[in-house]
Every structure is written in C-alpha cells, then in structure tokens.
C-alpha cells in the first residue's frame, strides 16, 4: 500500500526542517535553536529527561528526538519517541509509550499495533503542543549527541 505523504517544510531564516506530518511552529523553533548550535554535523539526537520521573510517581516522561541532515542541506526529523515505565514480574521496565518513526513511515502507541505514520497526525500535533508547553516550563534537561559528517 502506497501512502501519500503530506510532507511539510518549514523554514527558520535559512534553516529547513522536514517531516511527513505537520510541524507545530514552536516545535520547529525549539529544534532550530539546537541545530544552529551545531551547523556542520550530520545528525543530532536530543535526549530530554526529568530527574523526578519515576515508575511510582510518574511525571514528565523522557523523550528522544533524532534529526539528520540530508544531502540538500535540509534537516529531517527521523523519529520522536516518548518512553514510559511498564510493570513486569521483576519490577518496572522502560519502553516506548509513543513512537513517531518518520524514517520507517510508521507510528506506534503503547498497547496498540503499529500503523502508517499518516494515521498519527492528530496525536503528533497534540504531542508537539504538550511537549513545547512542558519545555517552556523547564521540565526537562536535554543531553545532545552529535554525529559528524
């Protein structure tokens, strides 16, 4: 089955970020601010975490975002993954709560089967708005990993 992409491109001065779903402008700004600090790299992985988040008390979940620079110098969001704890017989284990995998064209939500990424448009919009709001409250610490070209 062929999925029609509604690829959206947003520009922040001279920077272009692409994604197969609509991108919320504050989310683009958040990513662009990091990209502009590392103009010559091939990829950037952002790991957002909150030290107060635990399996027992919950809180702001960890998030990982990977961006890659394409040959035309555009940046592409490869994936956005939010993690959560689930109970196991041996305690609690960290796993994917939500995964927007743009590189593979699929989305995943805990307790459901993977679906084409196009089905995740409304959830991705809601997720971006929430994440940007949490980010504005300084809820997460961010660790940045870069990969040279």
N, C-alpha and C positions, 0 to 999 in steps of 0.2 A: 504494500500500500504506500503510495507516494503522498507525503504531507506537504501541503503548500505552506511555505514559510512566509510569515508576515514580518520579515526581518526589519528591524527598526534601527536607524542610525541616529545618534545624537552627537553634536559637536560642542565642545567646550574650547574656546578660541581656536586652536589649531589641532586639537585632540579629538579623535573619533573613537567611540566605543560602540560595538555592535553586539546584538543579542537577538535570538529568534522570538522573543516576546517583547511587548512594550516595556520600556525602561522609564522609571519614575525619575524626574529631573534631579531631585535631591540625592538620589542614589548615584546617578552619574557624577554629580559634583563630588560626592564622597570618594568614589573610585578615582576620578580625575586628579584629585588632590594627592593621592598616593602615587599615581602614575607619573605625575610631573616631578616628583622627587627622585624618580629612577628612570630618566629618559632613554637610557641606552640598553636596557635589559630586554631579554626575550620573554620572560614570564614573571609574574608576581603572584604569590599566594599569600592571602591575608587570613590569619587565624585570630578570630575575635573570641575572647573568653571573659568570664566573670568569676572571680575567685570565690564569691559567695554561693555559686550554683552547686548544689549537691543533689544526690539521688533522693534524700529525705525531704529537704525543704524546697527543692525546685529553684526557680529563679530565672535569670536570663540565660538561655541556652547558648552553648558555643556554636560558632558559625565559621565555616571555611569558604573562601571565595578564591577562585583561580582565574587569572587573566593572562592571555597570551597575545603577543604582538604578531600580526600576520605580515606577509611579505609586502603588502601595500601600505604598511605602517599604521594600519588600523588595529585597535585593540579589540579582542573578542572575549566575552565572558564565557569561560569554558564550563564552569559549574558554580553553583551556590548550594552549600549543604549545611543544614542545621542538625545538630546532634541532641540526643536526649538519653536519659538512663531508662533501662527496662529491667524489671526484676527477673532474676534467674535463680535456679536452685542454689547457686553458690554466692549470691549477693546481687549486686546491680552491675549491669554492663552498658557501656556507651554504644549507641547505634544511631543510624540515620533516622531522624524524625521526618525531615523533608529534604528531597534532593532534586534540584533543577539541573539536570545534566544536559547542557546545550551541545556539548561535543558529540554526544551519542543520540541527541534528539528525544530523550525520554525524561519523564518526571516520576517521582516516587513519593509516597506519603506512607508513614508507618501504618501497618495494618491493611494496606491495600496493595494491589498489583501495580507494576509499572505501566505507564500509559504514554502515548505520544506527547511530547512537550506542549503541543498546541492546546491540549486539554487543561494545562496548568496556568493559563493566562490569568484568570481571576485570582487564583491563590498566589501567584508570583507578584501581582500588583499589591495585594493585601500585605504579603510578607515584606516587600520593599518599604511600604509606608510605615509599618511597625518597626522594622529594623532602623530606618532613618530616625524615627522618633526616639527609640531607645539610645541610638548613637548620640543624639543631641543631649541626652541626659547623662552622658559619660558612663554608661552602664558596663561597657566592655573595655578591656585592654586589648591592644592589637599587636600581634607579632607579625612582622613582614619577612617573607622569604623571597629572595630573588634568584633568578637563573640568568646568567649572562648568555648573550647570543653566541 
